[in-house]
Amino acid sequence: MKKSLLQIWQQFQQSYSVEARLDITVESGTAVLEATKIIQEQNASLEVLKPVVQNSSSLLDVLCLPLEQIIGKELSFVSLGVNFLHFYADMTQKCPTLEECVLIVSQAAYLQSLRDILSLYPALNWDSNLDYIAEVREKLQNINTLELDVETATKTISCFHTSELAAAFNQILSSRLIAPNVTKYLANLLTKRIAYNTQRYIIESCVNFPENIQILMGKSSIEWQKEQQIIQNIDKYLKIHISTQSLEKLFNQNYSLKDIYIPLKAKSIGQNVNVLDLETWTKGVLLNQQKLAQVMFVQGEPGSGKSAFCKMFSEWVRQHLHPLWTPILISLKNVDFIASSLEETLQRELKFIFKENNDYSLTNKNTHFLFILDGLDELRCDVETFIQQIFAFQQKCQHPSEMGHRILITGRTSTFQDHHNLERVEILNMDSKLQEKWLNKWNSLPDHQERNTDLQQFLFNKKCPSEINKLAQIPLFLHLLALMNRDQTLVIDKLEQANKRTAKVVIFQEFINWLITKQKPVLEDSDVNIQEHPNYPLDGKNILREAAVCMMQSGGAFCSMPMIKSRLQEYETDIKTTLGELYIFAATKQEEQVTAAHQTFTDFLFAEQLTKYLYDWSKFNTEDQINTMNWQIYDLLGFGKITLEIVESVIGLLTQIPDLYWINLFKVLENFYTNWREGQFIDTSAETLAQIKLKNLQNYRQYENSKKLGQRQVDIYAGLNVMILLLEIQRYAQEHDVLKEYIIFYPSGQPQGDSLRSDLLQVINYCNCLQGESFKSIVGQFLSATHLRATYLFQADLSYTDLSQADLSRADLSRSYLVRTNLSGAYLIAAKLIQADLTGANLSGANLIRTDLRGADLSNANLQDADLSRVDLSGANLRGANLSGAYLMDANFSDELFGDMRWDKSTSWEDVEGLETAKNVPAALKKLLGLK
């Protein structure tokens, strides 16, 4: 049976033997507040509680008082509520009803939550406009007509913020909070946060009740304690792992990220909008109820500040939104296993975070997590599958009744493709104002007061190369330059000689030197005999490089100390201590394990070690030397894919070597690739190099995904990584007249006569045994300007790859998958693309003379300014395609087998040339284009 709140309160008044009082005055709230204070200082009594019932219409009458009497004070409204019901049960000699318990517990918990949340904002004056008090009193009277029964009371206890009581309380509180310095938006946001936070105090109340009331409230004592444990685990996680992230010292210096962080700017992808403040954009999407199905993606180049933003924003959410939104920061490089759904993967991560409770459910309506997934490119599992899972998960979360969570993910520019459920921004480089703001913060650090920290003097110098100035707009590189400038270790001459290829390389080299140099005083002041460390800088570099190799081969997140020691057996120094002193690799809580401070440093150090080997290989000629090189390739590269950043650093480092034998290096690597492509390293009865490397990796690789690595996978990674190096060496050689005649790489072998080469297709198919990777995901971004003339690529999947400027003349790409592939400026003369899927492909400026495109899907493709002379478009789908400026002389639009070419109103024919000579043009198209 339903009862109004007024009827329930009157029942309390009768039981406490007091007269009913219906008017709400300041004294009403004072009675509640005084009782709360007394209970806080001494035990409750009937004399203390009677005035509450006599002089009030509810506990919420406190809202009519100045809030300064509540905020920041040691008050326990929860104790008031628990004691109130305890005495009520004693007087009536019976257990209170569920409705009676819910009325008192919900109001006491709500007031406790209000005290907690508003205390976080001591600078705000909540009492600057008390004109609203009359309105608050009126609304307090009105809620007395609300009715409770067992069903509504149960819903209130299980999920307060969705209840009718919460809605009524929120309406009152929102009116109370609005003031000249508190906007309506802020008042509503704080009210929501208070409502969400109320649940913890409902649970706390239930934990303190006797068992009969606990059961009445829906759970046993153990179950209520488990509920409380979940909240305590979340609190512990936020305190230990979120609030400390921005306070950790950087590079062993006396400052933290918080001390030097500057909010970043971004731009929305695919929209014509002005520059955005990254944090403002993220808050807007997060708090927009119309965008609950949208995944937030923040993209940026290495060093642009993605991880720093994640740390700072997660702390902001903790301070200003929790528990409306609870931040969970997950570094994806630490995730070594992807389950069949994102729910399972996140559940696994939550179990790891909340070690004391393994029963946490993502369907708990009282917790809305903001999962901040940092570093999509560093994920060691199948990225494409993971992305699909992210969208499916967020789609489910648009209905808070099921799961009300949000996903914010970061990654590098090329990671995510467009999706209708994607809100995407790209971090912009720092403009002069942001750069100046950062440098002002840097200069004002306490330790910098007596030091020369004026980096601007160098950056504005005419001798400073433009490439260095560009890098100084990226947060990581600005920080490194500022550090070295402060300590006067910047080698200006080297920086002045830097170009586009070498600018990053020079900065990283100088930074590694700075790291090692600053450890000299540590050695000199210690008990270590300096005579035993005459080669400390050299040893330090070698240790860092080999540690980077181990880190890369272990997945990028962690590696074991025994693995590092196995590669440094000739060193007698304390490797673990040395690594700790050099900051880049730090010890973890697990014994004999280290982790990387920043992936960018690991990439560069790995590139340095690879370059060291490449220099040696450039001088190899004898059979023994080539055999040594073959093993070293498997040892160094047979673990996984090398990244674009590694490759760029390698080429930059190689260009610094004055006596490098480029042509011989190309020849020995090409010889290895040819032998690998033909299977000579794997098709043998003897123990293979891949098998030896696999055994070595299995001794040390500890993450779960390493089980997917077998001999074939090791063999594939070694071969594809060499292929990438050959492609990039060729790209560099084409810029130099002396080299470009001798360094020409044919991935499928040099074509002979009119025959087609299928070697590359065999390589692509061989890669199908990889799990979570493919040929296109490993090599796809390196294929621009590749020589693929007369290559047989039937049904090959090259979607999303970069084949811009590639020579694919006479290639057979029939039924191939080229979705969103970049073929701009590509040469496809006389190529076959029969029934190929070119949806959304970029063919702008491509040469498609005599190309066979019968039955091809070119929907939404970009064919702007493409040469389509004598092309066969019979049956091709050109719906939504852009043919503006295309040349279509003698093109064929229809035949008996494939029928007419198809188009729609979205197909662009603007400034098309040569149509007057085209063949079999459909009548409807002639009419549309005004052709005779």
C-alpha angles and dihedrals in degrees: 000000000000121000128188119237088246092056091050091049091049088053088056091050092052092049092048088047097236132133119259117255117190103179120090117220138158087269088060092063093039091060091055092045094048092050090050091051094049093048088050091056102035141005120295121256139181090254090057095048100042095074089053092060095038100047102034140062092205141344088262090074083093087080088074090065125082103276091224086078089063108030115089093004124123096248129147111200086170090064089049091054095045092048092044092058092040092057091042090056091048093051096046094038090223139088113270117249120257090250092053092049093048094050093055098035095048093050094045092047091047092053091047090051091048091053091050099047099041090047087067089069106055093158094063120088107219093181101054092107114037092164087098092065093089090053090048091052091051092050091048088056091049096054090060086078091061113111131221130198132166093276097050091040091053091050090050092055096044096047114004100180092062095047130106090242091056091052091051094045091047092053091055095044095046090056090048095052099050110107138148090274095038117069123212089248092054092044091053092046093050090046091055091048091051091050092052091046091052091077093070091058093046086056092045089052092050092050089057096048123097114261096260092059091043090057090046089055090057108263142066122250091260092050093051089049090052090052089052091047090057091055092046090050090052090048090050092049092049092048097046103032108025107032092047099048096085093042099058114116116252122229090348089294128135096256136073137214090264090058095058105023118124120190109253133230125232142177128223114247117237096008133095099234135134125260111293134211102244096219093045091051092049093048090049094053093042094052096040108105090200091063102054091121093053123104113217114222123186111191129190144145121267110290094018092121104262096137092041089053091050092053095046095043094047088054091049090052090049092052100040110023111025124145091018082062121009115203119226111184114201123180103213093210086070093055107095100171134047116200126208090273136023089241090063093046093049091044088055091050092048090052088054092048096044096044094170096058125046098176101074113137128206087215093066101125092206095065125062110184125203101208108205105196108191124198111015090181090059093057109121094208138066103312097190093053090046092053091051089051091051093056093044091050095048090048089059091048094061085084105065090193087072106029122340102192132129133214124218113179133179131204146140123289101269098044104089126049123207117285131174090235094053129107103191135182134171122220111240126218115260113272121217092272094052091043091052091047090052093047091049089055089047093050092049096057110121094242092053099058095098098033136085105253100155101131092160090072089064097039093051092047113112089229091062107102117239090238091060090048090052092050090049086065089065112084097227095050093043088054093049093048091048092051094051093042090053091053092042093238097121108120098216094190092060093047092049090057094049120119135183093285098043106034096092091039093055093048092049092046092051092046092053088049089050091051092051095041094053089057093063093083088050090057094043093051094045132080090255114117105244089207088067091058106050091136096044096131092049093043090048092054094048092048091050092048095049090045088054090051090052092046092052093046091049093055103274100273107071139000134185123254091227088059091053091046091050089061093045102046093137092061120092095185123107097266096188093052092046092052091049091052092051094056098212093095118035133188118254130215088263111085117250094013132112133191135204121252094209130005091221092065092047090052093051096046090049088050090052092053092047090049090052089057093043090055090053092047091052087068097045119114111141125087092246091051092049091050089051090050092050091056093044090054091055091042094051104030106025097093109073140311125319114229131238089249091056092049093048090051092048093054090045091051093046092053088058091062107091097196100041114143097223097174095049091046089054092048096051092046092046090050090052091048093050092050091046093048089053091051097245094139096050105031098073136106091224123085105283128226088239091056092050091050092046092055089049092051093046089058092061112016106100106171120105097242091061088080087076091064115099137156093280092050092050089049093049095049092049092051097043093047090053088048090055091050091050091050092051095044088052090049090053092045093055088066091060124066094210095053105035094073092056103035111065118141125204109189091196095037129267111301118246119209116308096331123109124236115227097180094106092050088054089052091050091050091046087059091062089087089068115101115220093000137071140182091267094049092051105036102015098097093051099055101092114126090009121160104240100145114154092004120154107227103158111171091353116158108230097148117151092010126132109245095152112150089004119149106236097154112153089003117145108229097157114156089001122147112243100156110165090347116160106238096154111150091002122151109236098158110162090350121152116234098159109168091349117159106238097159109162092354119157108234096155111150091002121150106236100162110159090354115159107229098159111154092358120150106234096160112152090359120148110235096159112155091354119152105238098167112157091354117155110230098167109151092356118149109233098164109146092001122144111228096160110147093005120147113229106172111161092353116161116228102181147019137173096260102047100022127210127348110253129225140156140205090282092060109106117221097167114148093354111167133205097027091126088070095042119118130234094003108180113251093237091056091048089054092047093050096038094244122157 
